Amino acid sequence: MEYFITGIDTDIGKTYITKGLAYAFENSNKKTGVFKPLQSGAIKKGDKILAPDLEAVKEISNNINTKCSYLLKGEVSPALAARLAGVKIDINKIKSDFIEFSALNDVTLVEGAGGILAPATDDMLCADLIKTLNIPIIIVTVPFLGRLNHTLLTIHYAKTNEIKIKGIIINKVQNDTKDPACLNFIEELKMYTDIPILGTINNAGSFDQSKEDFEKIITAF
């Protein structure tokens, strides 16, 4: 199984969801890997340059395989980070890395950068990368004002461009809110799309508190 984790925007907890799914699959005795084709915002630890999203995955288990094709500095899109660093991103290298890496795992989760239309290279969007890898996407969204629009736009673009959608995971669900946008988000989403909602996550607490929810989500796979 291979899935591409994409978001409706940046800073919606896509890495948290990837980490949680990786935990759940690995905990169900499936050899699991997380592939990050493009990582900007690289961090320095001692004399090493590390991919922060993959370091988050390693926090839960060293048994989860991880791989990054291009690791770049700067809190910008991978395309801009590569341009500033003078690095030419080769989509064929990414595809080759993915095929080789995926063969090692029962489940491979590919984490994108930003949303589906975030620039991946100077001439490709993340959507183009998804189509190159030819795997279904899991859309991560949040139940806040304005995000229904973002979610439906992401679904519409994917469908229009023949990108398969496994389902939607709603992150940052607030159980104690009185915000009507949050309270009615799921019902409204169901009114406008037939894409299945795989589950909801409230990541306000510790990761341990979310583990059971992630384990429930993967039963839909």
C-alpha positions in Angstrom: 0.0 0.0 0.0 1.2 3.5 -0.9 -0.5 6.8 -0.1 0.4 10.4 -0.6 -0.4 12.6 2.4 -1.4 16.1 1.2 -3.0 19.0 2.9 -5.4 21.8 2.1 -2.8 24.4 3.3 0.4 24.6 5.2 0.5 24.3 9.0 -2.5 22.0 9.4 -0.7 19.1 11.0 0.1 17.0 7.9 3.3 15.7 9.6 1.4 14.9 12.8 -1.1 12.8 10.7 1.7 11.1 8.8 3.4 10.3 12.1 0.2 8.9 13.5 -0.7 6.7 10.6 2.9 5.4 10.5 2.6 4.5 14.2 -0.7 2.7 13.6 0.5 0.7 10.6 3.7 -0.2 12.3 1.9 -1.2 15.5 -0.3 -3.5 13.4 2.8 -5.5 12.4 3.1 -4.0 8.9 6.6 -2.9 7.8 6.1 0.8 7.4 8.1 3.5 5.7 7.7 7.3 5.3 9.1 8.9 2.2 9.6 12.7 2.0 10.4 13.5 -1.6 11.2 17.2 -0.9 12.0 18.7 2.5 12.8 22.4 3.0 13.4 23.9 6.4 16.2 21.4 7.1 17.5 21.5 10.7 21.1 21.2 11.9 21.9 18.8 14.7 25.6 18.7 15.5 27.4 18.2 12.2 24.3 16.6 10.6 21.5 18.2 8.4 18.2 16.5 9.2 14.7 16.4 7.7 12.4 17.7 10.6 9.3 15.8 9.3 11.2 12.5 9.3 12.7 13.2 12.7 9.2 13.5 14.0 8.4 10.0 12.7 11.6 8.6 14.2 10.4 9.8 17.6 7.8 7.1 17.7 9.8 4.1 16.4 13.2 3.5 14.9 11.7 0.5 13.1 9.9 2.8 10.7 11.9 3.3 7.5 12.5 6.9 6.4 13.9 8.4 3.2 14.2 11.9 1.8 15.3 12.6 -1.8 16.0 16.3 -1.5 16.8 18.0 1.8 17.0 21.8 1.6 17.4 24.8 3.9 14.9 27.6 4.2 11.3 27.9 5.4 10.0 28.3 1.9 8.5 26.0 -0.8 10.9 23.3 -2.0 11.0 24.8 -5.4 12.2 28.2 -4.0 14.5 26.5 -1.6 16.1 24.5 -4.4 16.4 27.6 -6.6 18.1 29.6 -3.8 20.5 26.7 -3.2 21.3 26.2 -6.9 19.9 22.6 -6.7 18.2 21.1 -9.7 15.4 18.8 -8.6 15.2 15.6 -10.8 11.7 14.1 -10.8 13.1 10.9 -12.2 15.4 10.6 -9.1 12.4 11.0 -6.9 10.4 8.4 -8.7 13.3 6.0 -8.6 13.9 6.6 -4.9 10.2 6.0 -4.3 10.0 2.7 -6.2 13.2 1.4 -4.5 12.0 2.6 -1.0 8.5 1.3 -1.4 9.7 -2.2 -2.2 11.1 -2.4 1.4 7.7 -1.8 3.0 4.2 -3.2 3.4 2.9 0.4 3.7 4.6 3.5 2.4 3.4 6.9 3.3 4.6 9.8 1.1 4.4 13.2 2.8 4.0 16.2 0.5 5.0 19.8 1.1 2.1 22.2 1.7 -1.0 21.8 -0.4 -1.7 20.0 -3.7 -0.8 23.1 -5.7 2.4 24.0 -3.8 5.4 24.3 -6.1 7.5 21.2 -6.1 10.0 22.3 -8.7 10.3 25.3 -11.0 8.1 23.5 -13.6 6.0 21.1 -11.5 3.4 21.4 -8.7 2.9 18.8 -5.9 -0.1 17.5 -8.0 2.3 16.7 -10.8 4.5 14.8 -8.4 1.5 12.8 -7.2 0.6 11.9 -10.7 4.2 10.8 -11.4 4.1 8.5 -8.4 0.6 7.4 -9.4 -0.7 6.7 -5.9 -3.9 7.8 -4.1 -3.9 10.8 -1.8 -5.2 11.3 1.7 -6.3 14.8 2.3 -5.6 16.4 5.7 -8.0 19.3 6.6 -9.0 21.2 9.7 -12.5 22.2 10.8 -12.1 26.0 10.9 -13.8 28.9 9.1 -12.9 29.1 5.5 -11.3 25.6 5.3 -14.4 24.0 3.8 -13.6 26.0 0.7 -10.0 24.9 0.8 -11.0 21.3 1.2 -13.5 21.3 -1.6 -11.1 23.1 -3.9 -8.5 20.4 -3.2 -11.0 17.6 -3.9 -12.2 19.3 -7.1 -8.6 19.7 -8.4 -7.7 16.1 -7.6 -10.9 14.8 -9.3 -10.5 17.0 -12.3 -6.9 15.9 -12.8 -7.7 12.2 -12.2 -5.9 11.9 -8.9 -7.3 9.1 -6.8 -8.5 10.1 -3.3 -8.5 7.5 -0.5 -10.3 9.8 1.9 -10.1 12.8 4.3 -8.7 13.0 7.8 -9.9 16.0 9.8 -7.2 17.2 12.2 -7.3 19.6 15.1 -10.9 18.8 16.0 -11.9 20.7 19.1 -14.2 18.8 21.4 -15.0 21.7 23.7 -15.6 24.4 21.2 -18.8 26.5 20.7 -17.7 27.7 17.3 -20.5 26.8 14.8 -18.0 26.5 11.9 -16.1 23.8 13.8 -19.2 22.1 15.2 -20.9 21.8 11.8 -17.8 21.2 9.6 -18.2 17.4 9.1 -22.0 17.7 8.3 -21.3 20.5 5.8 -18.5 18.6 4.2 -20.7 15.6 3.7 -23.3 17.8 2.0 -20.8 18.8 -0.8 -18.6 15.7 -1.4 -18.9 11.9 -1.4 -15.2 11.5 -0.5 -15.1 9.3 2.7 -14.0 10.8 6.0 -11.5 8.3 7.3 -11.4 9.8 10.8 -10.9 12.8 13.1 -8.0 13.7 15.3 -7.8 16.1 18.2 -4.0 16.8 18.6 -4.3 19.3 21.4 -3.0 16.8 23.9 -0.1 14.4 23.8 0.6 12.0 20.9 -0.3 9.1 23.2 -3.8 10.4 23.5 -4.2 10.2 19.7 -2.9 6.7 19.2 -6.3 5.0 19.6 -7.8 7.3 17.0 -5.1 6.5 14.5 -5.6 2.8 15.1 -9.3 3.2 14.3 -8.5 5.2 11.1 -6.4 2.4 9.6 -9.2 -0.1 9.8 -10.6 1.8 6.8 -7.6 0.6 4.8 
